[in-house]
Amino acid sequence: MSEEKTEKPTAKRRRESRKEGQVPRTQELGGWATLLIVGMLLPGLLGHELTALAELMRECFSLRGQVEVSDATALLGRGARHVMVTLVSLGCAVMVVGVGAALAQGGFFVATKSVKPSLKKLDPIAGFKRVFGPQALWEGAKMLLKSAVVGFVAYGAVVALMPLIGGLVPISAVLEVVRDQVLALVRSVAVAGLVMAAFDYAVIRRRMGKKTRMSKHEVKQENKQSEGDPLLKGAIRSRQLAASRNRMMADVANADVVLVNPTHIAVALRYDAERGAPRVVARGAGVVAQKIRERAAENRVPLVQDVPLARALHRSTVVGQEIPAELYAAVAQVLAFVISRRSAGVRGGEHRSPRSEGDLPAVAAAGRRRRPAAAAAPNSSGAVVAGR
């Protein structure tokens, strides 16, 4: 049993549907909008053209005697220019309306998949559904509705003209009324058509939305394809973490001291006066802490047991980050002790912390503290100097 499609289409599904030509669009909107524009512009254009034609006729009748070919050519050119201006103006208006209607319904697109040959297009069952299905019934209903609306509007215009037929009204007045009624009829039909086109567009959009809906399984599969298989992503992430851990272990050899707690936590520090405050080159807990201790022992890096300081550094720092300013004084005492031992020729080994006090200032967790604008950094003698 197929899963019910209740989810909205994703961006990828909408792009694929667009390539297949599945875009909500109705041809009625552009046609009725064009008819409305023609009905609005036609009176002004015809009035201008009739005035120009009357002026041209007067000039033709004013020619007397033998008419030269140049005069006739000039009159013909003027008449052609008037006609050309009218046609070009009307054509530009129609083009602008058509382009605007297309842009309002999803813009221009090329349905690349719909033009490819496919055996599905030869399916007789699908063809039968297209001819006698709900869409065909809707098209037939639209045709009947349009005919009914146009007939009703036309009937009203004809009824308004009936009193003028067979009366004593001058023919010029009759023509003027007929012209106004015809133009009003065109505009009324166009407005009614636009209303029907808007309703047709809403129906097509709703039907297209149902057609492009996806099931929850399809959404999950598409997310898996676009974002990658979770198992594969997990494997890549594991490899990245392993590579990062290997780099961190390699940096332990260059550390000045490793603060431990005594076996659960290990934080390796390196102090470079040119770079400012001491930086964390390695940190970890549990198995990672044990690996750091072993690496430090292999490279004769001193291990200093300081439970509160090791915990504070492990909680408030990440690898590559400077230590918090609140811990400068405590770290300075440890570095001074290690540097003095190094000066005496003693390297490596495990030592107890030279600090006498057990309490440390409160330090924010890693990622929540801000770097101080002017920090103090310990120097090789254990004193505190101005930071960068």
N, C-alpha and C positions, 0 to 999 in steps of 0.2 A: 504494500500500500504506500503510495507516494505521500510524502510529507506535505502538509498544507503550507502554501506560500503566504506568509503573513508579514514578512519583514520588508522594509523599504529597500529599494535597490541601492547598492553601493556606487561610488563614483566610477569604479572600473566597469560595473555592469551598465551604467548609463552611457559610458563612452562606447562600449560594444554595441549597445542598442542603437546609438546614433549612427555608427558605421553601417548597421543593417537597415537604416532608414526608418527605424521606429522612433519617430519624433512626432509629438502631437501637433498636427498642422491641418488646417482646413483651407481649401481653395476658395471657399465662399467669402472669406473676409476680404481678400484682395479685390475680388470682382465687385462686391457691393460697395466697397470704399471707393473704387475707381468710378463707378456709376454715380456716386454722390458728388465726387469732385467734378465730374463732367457736368452734372446738373447745376452745380453752383457757378462754374466758370463759363458755361455755354452762353448765358444771356449777355454777359459783358463782351465776350469775344464776337458773338454774332452781331451785337449792336455796333461794335467797332468796324466789323467787316462790311456790314450793310452801309454804314456811313462812307467808308472808303469806296465801296462800289458805286454809290450814288455820285460821289465826286468824280469818279473815273468816267461814269457815263456822261456827266455834264461836259467834261473835257472832250469826250469823243464827239458829242453833238456840236461842240463849239468850233470844231475844225471845219473850215470852209475851203472851197476850191480844191485844188489838186493836193492830196495828202501824200506827204513824203513817207518813204519806208522808215526813215529814222524816227519820225513822229509816232508811227504805229508801234515800232519796236520799243520806244520809250514808254508808251502807255501799257504795252503788254508786260514789260519788266516791272512797272510799278504795281500792276495787278498781281503778278506772281509773287512779289515781295510781301504784299499784304496777306495773301493766302499762306505763304510760307511761315510768316510770323505767327499766324493763328494756329496752324498745324503744329509748329514746333512748341509753342507755349502749351497747347493741350497735351502733346505727347510727353513733354517734360513733367507736367503735373501727374499724368498717369504713371510714368516711370517712378517718380518719387513715391507715390502712394503704394505702388506694387512692391518696391524695395522696402519701404517702411513696414508693410504688412508681413513680409517675409522675415525681417529682423525681429519683429514683435513676437513671432512664433518660433523662436529658437535660432534665428540667424541662418546663414548659408552653411551648408555642409554637403559633403560628397559621400553618398552611401556606397562605399567601396565593396562591401560584402554583397549587397543586393544585386549588383551588376554581374557578379560571378555566376557562371552556369552551375546549376544544382539540380539533382534529381528530385529534390523535394518539391520543386516548382511543377513537376509533372505528375504529382500525386493526385489522382482523380478524386479521392475523398476530400482532400484539402480544397480542391477546386469546387466541389459540390457545396462545401461549407461556405466558401466565399460567395457563391451565387445565391444560395438559399439560406444562409445563416443569418444571425442577428444583425451583422453589419449591412448585409444587403437589404434587410427589412428596414433598417434605419435610413438607408439611402432612399428607398422608395417613399418612406414617410416624409423625408425632407422634401422630395420633389413634389408630393401632393400638397404639403404645407406651403411651399413657395408659390405654387400655382394658385392656391386658394387666396393667399395674401395679395398677390399681384392682381388677381381677378377682382377682389373686393375693393382695392384702391382704385383700379381702373373703372369699376362700376360707379364709384362715387364721383369721379371726374366726368364721366359721360352724363350722369344725371344732372350735374351742374351746368352742362352745355345744352341740355334739351330746350330750355326756354328761348335760346337764341336761334334755334332751327325753325325756319318757316316764318319768322317774324319780320318786322320792318326795320330791324337793326342794320345799320350800314355794314357793308362787308369788311371795311377797315376795322371797325370796332369788334366784329366777330373774330377776325384774324388775331387781333390783339388779345382778346379773351382766350381764344384757343391756345395761343402761344403760352400765356401765363399758366393755363390749366395743364398743358403738356409738361412744362418745366416743373410745376408743382407735383405732377404725377411722378415724374422721374425722381425727384428728391424724396417723396414719400415712400416710393418703392425701395429706394436705396436705404433709407433709414430702417424700414421694416426688415430689409435683408441683412443689415448689420446686426440687428437684434437676433435674428435667427442664426447668423454666423457665430456670434458670441456664444449662444447656447450650444451650437454644434461643436465649437472648440472645447467647451467645458465637457461635453460628452466624450469627445475623442481623447482628451487629456485623462479623463477618469478611466476609460477603457485601456489606454496605453499604460497608465500607472498600475492597473491590475495585471497587465500582461508582463510587465517587467519586475513584478514583485519576486522576492526570493524566499526560500525556506531557510530555517535556522541552520540546517546542515550546509546549505550552499554558502551562506555567509561565513560559516566557520572555515569551510574549505578555501574560500577566496582569501580570507585573512591569513590562512596558513600559507597559501601560495605567494601572497604579496609580502608578508613579513617573515616567512621562512618557517620550517618545521621546528617546533619547540625542542625536540630532541637534538636536532642539528645545532640550533642556537645554544643549547646548554653545553654541547660538546665544544663549540667554539669558545664559549665563555670560560669553560674549564681550562682550555689550552691557554687562553689569554691570562688567566689567573696564575697558571703554572709558570708561564714565561715571566710575569711580573714578580712572582715569588723567587724565581731563580736570579733575576737581576738584583732583588733585594738582598738575597743571601751573598751574592758576590760583593755587594757594597759593605757587608759587615767587616770584611778584611781591612777596610780603610777607616773604620770607626775609631774614635778615641776612647770610648768607654761604652760598656753595656750595663744598663741598670736592670736588675732582676728582682723577682718577688716570690720566693727565691727561685722557684722552678716554674710557676704558672705563667708569669709575664716576663717579657724581655723587651727592652727598648734600647737600640744602639744609637749613639749620638756622635756627631762629628762637628768639630769647631774649626772654622776657617775665619780668621780675623778680617780678611778682605770681603767676605760675604755677609758679615754681620753676626747675628745671634747663632748659637748652635742649631743644627738641623737634625731631624730624625732621618736616619738612613735605613733603618729596619725596625719593625715592631711586630709583635705577635703574642698569641697566648696558646697555652697547651702544647700541642706537637710543634707548632711553628716556633714557639719560644725555646723549646728544647733544641731545635735545629739551629737557632741563632746562637745559643750557648755553645753548641759543639763547634760551629764555625768560628766563633770568637776564640775558643780555646786552641783551635788549630792555627790561628793566625796571631796568637799571643796578644789578644785584645783584653784588657783588664775587665773583670766582672765585679761590679759593686752592688752589694745587696742593700737596697733601700726600698722597703715595701711601700711607704706612702708616696714617695717620689716616682717610683716606677708605675704605680697605679695612676697617679695624676697625669703623667706623660702619656701613658697608653690610652687614657680616656680622652685627652684633650688635643691629640695631634694625629697626623697621618704622615705617611712616608713622604719625604721631601719637604716637609713643612718646618718652619722655625718653631722653637719652643715658645710657649706663652710668656709674656713679660712678667707675669706673677711668679714664675718659677725661675727667673734669672738668678736670683741670689742663691737658691738651693743648688742649682746646677753649677753655679760658679764655684761653690765649695767643693763639689765632687771633682770638677775639672782641675781645680788647683791641686787637689790631692793626687790625681792621676798624673798630672804633668810633673809634679815634684818627684814622684816615684820614677817616672821615665828619665828625669834628669839625673837620678841616682843610679841609673842603669838597670832598674827593675822593670820588666815588661810582663804583661799578662798576669795570670793568677786570679784568685777570688779574694775579695776584700770586703770588709764591713764599711758602711758609710761613715765618712768623717763628720757628718752633720750631727749636731747635738740635739737640736730641736726636732720633735716628731710631727708637729702640726704644720700644714702648708696652707697658703691662701686658696680660697675657692676659685676654681678655674672652670670656664664653660667647656662643654663637650666639643669635640672636633666638628668643624663646620658651622658653629654658632658664635664663635668669637671673632672679633675684628682685629686686624693687624694695627697695633698702635702707631700713631703718626711719628713719634720719636721714641724709639725703644732703646733700652740699655742692654748692652751685651757684655758678658764677662771676658776678660782678657786672660792671657796665659798665667798670670800671677794670682788669679782669683778675684781681682778687683772688678768693678763694674765701670764700663766705659760707655760713652754715648753711642747709640746705634746710628744706622745710616739715615 
